[in-house]
């Protein structure tokens, strides 16, 4: 019979759905156990099935017993020395690995999240080692595999509690890994340390669960959500196999994907996950892309308008030709005034006709399409303003939603603490009651002992009295023959 462990993802009155360390979802009988979502549990499976139904049922019941490990400090203990995992840390270079950490910051499990990660861990053993030492062992192996051959790269770190109420500071775990990695890079690549960027996220359990379902680490999924929130589109399928450095390089570095100076916190990542599920991130990304395309596209005039040079040339040529012809005709008639008037009229008429035919230009110095361009530009600015207002409204709504979610989480945390307090109080009362019952039982046993001792004393006294009576009777019997002799 083999024992497995996993995180409770769903529960009903009859069954539990658990997520195993290798990313599989398994359904096991609940058997009345009082587990909660997010708790780590141990469960066993039978090696074979008996044919007899009665014994099969007994075997199934015994095989599916779940030992719920209460992660709260002080409420539960280790099961036969097994230390439960209370947090996970991921390290993406491109080998992607995940380490399961206990409350003492020791590695209890290690697994690869892609082929490179599995291959890397197959050559080393980090189980049972402190987190800092395990990280150094992994970095040494990364060096041997040549993943920093070009003295450049991006390292993504994430730290996640098994569930929010776990008594551990996951940000401290991330800092331990970050400090160890940075120290290693500074020692092995002192000249290129600025080319190797280390980014660390603190992620909520929901991000890790979603990431595992997508086939990536919690760190890579946090990069994916953050990049989309910043208007950068990333192919999640490519992120499964490629390193973050390769994808970030196409965007001009990790800074082109993320705001490394202000990484999103757990609450923001939770909000981004909800937006991703609702399709809001994709919609915003689409709007931003459309807006960028509109800015790049030149403004087209309403009608075909010639350039300034074309207007000048056409106007000049028309004026010259008309002036020459009119002057010749007018000179033949020896009428200078008529020539001037005809030239003016012809110029006016020709200019009007040319302007009409050539797109409505009013004079040589006027820019073509001025009025339509201003209207288009004004309309475009209004649309941009409207989009910005909508975006601001969405951000404000999102901020309110995040605050409401945070408030809800705080209320839920308060409720859990109250329930825990009630459970502690109830446990104390039960212990006090049990202690009182044990005390009463001891007193009853003592009373019985005293009664038995008293009874023994009475029996002993009775025996002594009977012995004394026998002695008196024997003495009396001995005295009676003497009296008979005296009478004789």
N, C-alpha and C positions, 0 to 999 in steps of 0.2 A: 504494500500500500504506500503510494507516494504522496508527499505533502507539498502543496503549492501555496502561493500567496498572491494576493491581488488587492486592488482598491475597489470598494463598493461603489458602483455607478448608479444602479437602480435597485429598488427593493419592493417586493410585494409581500402579502401575508404568507405566501407559500415559497417564494424563490428570491434569490439574490443574483444580480448580474454584476460580475467582478471583472476588472481590467487587469490582466496579468502583466508582468514586467516585459514580456515579449510582444505586447500590444494586442493580445487576443482577448475577446470578450467571452466569458464562460458563465453559464447559468447553473447554479447549484441550489439545492434545497435549503431553505432558511431554517427549518426545524425550530421555530419559535425563538430564535436568538434575537436579542435587542441590539442590532447593529444600526449604524447611521451611515448615510451617504458620505463618502470621503474617508471612511475608516479603512485601515489595512487589516485584512483578515487572512487567516490560514485555513485551508480546506484540503481534505484528502479525498482521493479517488480510489475505488477498489481495483485490484489487479485482474480480477476475473469475475464472472457472474455465475452464481449457483443456479441449478435448475429448479430445486425445490422452492416454491414461492415463499414459504414461511421464512426459511433461512435467508433467501434473497432479500426479503424486505428488511430483515434484521441487519444484514450486511450493508444494505444501502443506507439505512439510518445511521449506522456507526461510521460508514465511510464519508458521509456528507456532513458530519458535525463540523461546525464552524467555530473557531476559537477567535472571537472578536477581541482584538487588541485595542484597549482604550488608550489612545495616544496621550490623553491629558496627564501631565506629570502629577504623580501622587494618587491617581485613581486606578492605575493598573501597573502590573509588573511584567517582567519578561517571562516568556513561556519556555521553561527548561533552558534558560540561558540565551534564547533567541531575542536579539534586540530589534524592535520594530523600526522600519524606515519612517522618518518624519518629514523628510524633504528630499528633493531631487535637484541635482546640478548638471547642466549640460555644457559641453565644450565643443564648439564647431570651428574646424580649421580649413581642410575639408573633412578629414575624418570627423564624424559626428558621434560623440559618446555621451552616455548619461550615467551618472553615479547616484545610487541610492544612499542617503546619509542618515545615520541614527542620531539620537539626541546628544551623543558625545562627540559628534563631528567625525565619526569613523565611517569608512565606506563599507556598506553591507552588500551591495551588488553593483555590478558594472556591466553595461551592455552597449553594443554598437547600434547606432540608429541608421547607418548605411553600410555598404560593403566595405569601404575603407575603415570605418570605425570598428566593424567586426574583426577585420584582419588585424588591425592594430592591437586590439585587446586580446587576440588569440596568442600573442607572444609575450604578454606580461600578466602579472597577477597583482591587483590592487585591493582585493577584498581584505577587510580587517585593518587596513592601513589608515592613518589619519588623512584627512582631506588634502592638506597641503603636500604631504609626502606622495600621495597617490597622483596629484596633479603634476608634480615634478617627474615622477616615473613616466607619465603619459607624454610630457613635453620632451623628455630624453628620447623616447621612442619615435616621436614625431621628427626630431632632428635626424635620427638614423634613417628614417624613411625618405628624407630629403624634401619635406613639404615646404621648407623655407629656402629652397635652392637659389631663388632669385633675390633673396633678402627683401622680400615684400610679402604682404598678406594682411588678412583681416581675421581677427579672432573674436567670436561672439560667445558670450557667457550668459547663462540664465540660471536663476535659482528660484525654486518653487516649493512651497509647503505642500505636504500631502493633502491637507485641507486647512482652512483659514484659522481654525482654533488650535492648531498644533503649537505647542510651547517651544518655539525655536525662532530665532531671528534669521530669516532666509537672506536678508541683505548682507549679514555678516558672512554667510557662507560664500556669497558671490564675491565679497571683498577678499576673502582668503584666496580664492582661485585667481582673482585679478592680480593680487600682489605677487603670488607665486609665478604666474605667467610673465608679468612685467619684469620681475627679477631675472627670470630665465632668459628673456629676450635681451635685456641689458647686458647680461654676461656673455651670451653666445653670439649676439649680433650687435655689438656696441656701435658700429658705424651706421647700421641700418635700422636702429630701433625706432626712428621717426617714421619709417616706411611700413611698420607693422602696427596696425591700429588695434587696440583692445577695447571692446564695447561690452558692457555688462547690463543686463536687464533683471529686474525683479518682477516675476510674472505670477499671476494668480493661478490657482489650480485649473480653472476653466480653460485658460490658454494652453496649458500642457495637455489636457484631455483632447482639445480640438486639434492641436498639433500632431499628437500621436495618431488620431483618426485620419489626418491628411498625409501621414508618412514622413513628417519632418520633426525636428527638435523644437522645443518651446522657444529657444533663442532665435532660430530661423523664422518661426512663425511671427514672433514679435517684430522682426525686421520687415517681414512681408506686410503686416498691418500698418506699421509706422510709415513705411515708404508710400503706401497707397494713401494714407492720410495726408502726406506731403505732396500728393499729386504725381507720384512716380509709380508707373505700372511695372509689376514684377510677375514673371511667369512662375507660379508655385510649383509646377511640375519640373521646371528647370532647377529650381531651388533644392529639390530633393537630391539631385545628383551632383550639381555644381557647387563650388564653394561660394560663400557670400562675397569673397574678394573678387572672383571672376565677374559676378553680376554687378558688383559695385563699381568695378573698373570701367564698365561700359557707361556708367552714369557719372564718371569723373571722380570716383572714390566714394568711400562710405558716407562722406559728408554730402554727396549728391543725392543720397537716399534718405538719410536721417538728419535730424537736428541734434548732432552729437553733444552739443552744449546743454541741451535740455531734453533728455530721453523721457518718454512717457512713463508715468508711474502705473502701479497695478490697477488703480481705479480707471485710468484713461484707457489702458489696454482692454479692460473688461468692456468699457463702452465701445471701443473700436470693434471688438468681437461681435457685439450686438449689431452694430452698423453693418458689418460684413455679412452677417447672417440675413439681415433685412435687405441687402443690396444697396444700401445708402452710400457706401464707399465707392462702389462701381459707378453709381449715378453721379457723384461729385467728380470722380475722375473723368467721366465722359464730358461733363459740363466744362471742366477746366481745359480738356483737350480741344473742345469745340471753340472755346474762347481764344486759346492760343492760335488755332487755325484762322480765326477771324482776324486776329491782329496781323498775322503774316500775309493774308490775302490783300492785294492792293484794291483801293476803292475805284470802282468802275463808274465813269460818267453816265448820265442817263441816256445821252445820244452820242453819236460819233462826232467828236470835236477835233478839229485840226489843231496843231501846235501853234505856238506864237510865231515861229518862223514861217510856217505855212500861211498864216493869215497875213503876215507882213508881205511875203513874196506875192501872194495872190492879189492883195490890195494894190501893191506897187505896180505889178505888171498890168493889172486892169486899168489903173489910173494912167499909166504911161501910154498904153495902147489907145485908150479912149481919148486922152489928151492929144495924141499925135493925129489921130483920125479927125477929131473935131477941129483941131487947129488948121489942118490942111484944108478941110472943107470951108472953114470960116475965113481962112486967108484968101481962098479963091473968091469969096464974096466980099473980101475987104471989110469984114465987120469984126473989130476987136472985142467990142462989148458982147456981141453974141457968142464969140469964142469963149470968153470968160464964163458967161452964163451957162453956155452948153457944157463947158468943162465941169463947172460946179454941179450942174444938174446930173451930168453923166457920172461924175464921181460919186455923187450921192446915191443915184440909182444903182450904179454898178456895185458900190460898197454894200448897199442894202441887199441886192440880189446875191452877191458873193457871200455875205454873212448868212443869209437864209440858206443858201445851198451848202455852205460849209459848216453848218451846225449852230448857227445863231450867235456868232461872235459879234459883239457890238462895236469894237474898235480894235486897232492893232495892238494896243498895250494891255488889253484885258486878258486875263488868264482863262483858258477854256474850261468849261465845266465848273466854274467857281460856285455857283448857287447850288447845283445838285450835290457837290462834294461836301459843302457845309451842312446841308440837310442830312446827308448820309452820316457824316461825322457826328452830328448832334444826336441822330437816332441811335447810332452805335454807342455813344457815351451814355445815353439814357438806358439802353439795354445793359451795358456794363454796370451802371449804377444799380439797376434793378437786380441783376445777378448778385452783385456784392451785398445788397440789402438782404436778399434771400439767403445768401451764404452766412451773413452775420446772424440772421434770425435762426438758421439751422445750428450755428455754433452756440448761440444763446440757449436754444432749446436743448441742445446736447449738454451744455453746462448744467442747466437745471436738472436734466435727466440724470447726469452723473452725480449731482448733489443729492438728488432724491434716492438714487441707488446707494450712495454712500450712507445716507441716513438710514435707509432700509437695512443695510448691512450692519450698521451700528446697533440698530434696534434688535436685529437678529442675534448679534453678538451678545447684547445685553440680556436677551431672552434666554440664550444658551447658558450664560453665566448664572442667571437666576435659577434656571432648571438645575444647573450643576450645584448651586448653593443649596437648593431644596433637596437634591439627591444626597449631598453631603450631610445635611441636617437629618434627613430620614435615616441615612446610614448610621449617624451618630446615635439617633434615638433607638434604632434597632440594636446597635451594639450595647447601648446602656440597658435596654430591656433584656437583652441576652445575658448581660453581666449580672443584672438583678435576678434573673431566673436561675443563673448558675449559683449565685450567692444563696438564694432561697433553697436551692437543691442541696447545697453544702450544709446549710443550717438544718434542713430536714434529716440529712444523713447523720449529722452530729447528734441531733435529738434522738434518732433511732439508736445510735451507738450508746448514748447515755441511758436510754431505756433498757437496752440489752445488758449494759453493765449493772444497772440497778437490779434487773431481774436475776442476773447471776449472783449478785450480793445477797438477795433475798433467798435464793436457792441454797447458797452456801450457809447462810444463817440458819435456814431450816434444817440443813444437814447437821450443823453443829448442835442444834437443839435436840434433834433425834438421837445424836450420839450421846449427848449429855443424859437424855432420858434413859437410854439403854444402860449407861453406866450406873445410874441411880437404881434401876431395876436389878442390875447384877449385884450391886452392893446390898440391896435389900434382901435378895435371894440368899446371899451368903450369910446374912445375919440371922435368918429364920432358923436354920439347923441349930445354931448355938442356943437359941431360946428353947428349942425342944429338948436339948440336953439338960438344961437347967431345970426344966420341969421334971424330968425323970429323977 
